[in-house]
């Protein structure tokens, strides 16, 4: 039989072992743990410092590239769109940097920006009340202008598409000087939508440009690709492409890269075959791309996607302007055209007299 003294000794031994473990853990083992944690922390600090240094180099390179493009922009774009006119249409949340940059680049290229049409959040509302109101305005405007409304590509955005068709008749022409609404009639038409809260106007978009730049939001809509805002964008872009000589969809770098963004949805739709898109138009490179994309299509090229987020190319192949072409000097031209190369004629130079 085990007596009480044995139990007491066992209990004492257990507590003694526990005490020894605590002491060891707080001295020897703790030191090793701290050393290991310190080494790991130092390693991570070094990695962070290296990453920050590399990021600094990248930012310097980006800044240098931006400065170079800004200085080269006049030579790249000078005279490229002389005599052309552009209207800018913005979606809710569009980047001001994109709008200002496109306006500036258009001016460098010799184009005139007629004005800006800012579509409001209400325009993208597909609720019953809004749809009924849009339908009523569309019918009234179509009757007044004698416009036959297009069949809806998507029943969910039918009235936005028809509104875009009517708005396009007030701000766009396929060719310059095309017969259409008078400025007064165009202003009345746009007034219906402005008074109902569907858009705001600045400048004189009723001067009817032949080119359109549609600026997308800086962030993806809440419901991603299936969000009504994206579906409305597709309908608007299609109508503007039909009514204009060229329509470009421009977005900013951050917003375009997001999943479910307007840019990504547009590029995966059938409308991508009718409009060019630029996903980094908040940068000088992207703004140059917007103008060159317009010039490319005016010259007979096909629509394409440009930029850095799922685009087909970084930028269009530069279209040479009249001022950028270099004529050969008369002496060079004459010698090249009148003096055959000995090898080309099968003759050799006469022997030099001794």
Secondary structure, 3 states (H helix, E strand, C coil): CCCHHHHHHHHHHHHHHHHHHHHHHHCHHHHHHHHHHHHHHHHHHHHHHHHHHHHHHHHHHHHHHHHHHHHHHHHHHCCCCCCCEEEEEECCCECHHHHHHHHHHHHHCCCEEEEEEEECHHHHCCCHHHHHHHHHHHHHHHHHHCCCCCCCCCHHHHHHHHHHHHHHHHHECCCCCCCCCCHHHHHHHHHHHHHCCCEEEEECHHHCECEEEEECECCCCCCHHHCHHHHHHHHHHHHHHHHCCEEEEECCHHHHHCCCCHHHHHHCCHHHHCCEEECCCCCHHHHHHHHHHHHHHHCCCCCCEECCCCCCECCCCCCCCHHHCCCCCHHHHHHHHHCCCHHHHCCCCCCCCC
